[in-house]
């Protein structure tokens, strides 16, 4: 198979033009073309008054070897187009692998193990996605919070209630495995080639259910409402997990993929001697603009072209404070959502459905935080740092899960807003006009202010007076890392325990977490023979 890049067509050209350009690049006739498929599609809007779609195409042709010898521009050989699993070990596995957490890391670890015949047990502290959705809706509408069923905990993890963004910077064939499996279980085909693929929360809910059912069909077991409350370690190796303070489950191998909000699990692991260290993260607020403003800023006169969806952005500013402010998890045509995982705390996040057709665009607007800011060397101090500002936000919002809100123009001038303007806040259950300086560190608000004015020059309207800031956003990544061996992926302090995914500090986003889950599953596969 050959990969041909830099095939460019105008926004108004028909996709059928790709074949003609492909044949021209390869210098072959149509009869020599066996088959092709689009590997990647991206948008080039850099030139004024012009937008192009740029394609990379995988193709099978007659006389492939001869073509490669010609050294054609933009043409390379694809040696491994699909994921190939690792070879199984020879040692008989005594107990089924246990995976803790059903976010992307846990789901894909369990899926790969099930596909290879290891009959994994996947346990999740929260509820299945249907019950979870009902509980979350009840929280957003009626302010009834449930500790084990919320945006952070439950089937699919935090990513289930997000934009379902699948972008990643890592170059790993396992990424292709993740995308292909997501399509197999109900995601749209376009995620296989889109430059900025996303699923949307509405589709993702069904996808995670389908993955769960496949794990079960292949011999795995999935349990909800099952919290790991303790682990048993003997001679430096994990021997079992205790769930719900009563049931003991023998476990020769445990993948710990608990997500970045499992604070009680972090505490338990630390008390059991599992090595955990502090890790930098970021905090700030959600910023909302009219989606049309973002579309016009990014696409200019093409902003309402039928081939273009809702535009996104990615911004970063290194400020004179020595801190960096940046956008994160930008949700075109989405909403800001209440994402607390504990009572009496306010946490925000963003979410979009597949259509991205809501009025507002939103993004996290964050400032980097380092362990030096925590005030203590305790490994879990970053969690306490998060909690401090989440509790302040809860109190500032009125102690009813309203979020503190301030218009950007008022934020820049240190005054509490008294009314909304052109942007209607989307956060539910509601917002309270506030001074965000009262629920964020001073270094964060100072950095945000400086960055807003600079970023407005990069994206016209970013600092518009009526843009809405809703606080606080604290869960962009875990504030800890559960330290593991770089080769075996085992905890450096506890053998056969595999810290995994975003909660362990080794991933950021759906795809990277899923890839990390596959990597941890591979370590078990390499060590043991399957049950079947």
Secondary structure, 3 states (H helix, E strand, C coil): CEEEEEEEEECCCCCCHHHHHHHHHHCCCHHHEEEEEEEEEEEECCCCCCCEEEEEEEEEECCHHHHHHCCCCCEEECCCCCCCCCCCCCEECCCCCEEECCCHHHHHHHHHHHHCCCCCEEECCCCCHHHHHHHHHHHHHHCCCCCCCCCCCCCCCHHHHCCCECCCCCCCHHHHHHHHHHHHCCCCHHHHCECCCECCHHHHHHHHHHHHHHHHHCCCEEECCCCEEEEEEECCEEEEEEECCCEEEECCCEEECCCCCCHHHHHHHHHCCCCEEECCEEEEEEEEEEHHHHHHHHHHHHCCCCCCCCCCCCCEEECCCCCEEEEEEEECCCEEEECCCCCCCCCEEEECCCCCCCCEEEEEEEEEECHHHCCCCCCCHHHHHHHHHHHHHHHHHCCCCCEEEEEHHHHHCCCCCCCCCCCCCCCECCEEECCHHHCCCHHHHHHHHHHHHHHHHHCCCCCCCCCEEEEEECCCCCCEEECECCCCCCECCCECEEECCCCCCCCCCHHHHHHHHHHHHHHHHHHEECCC
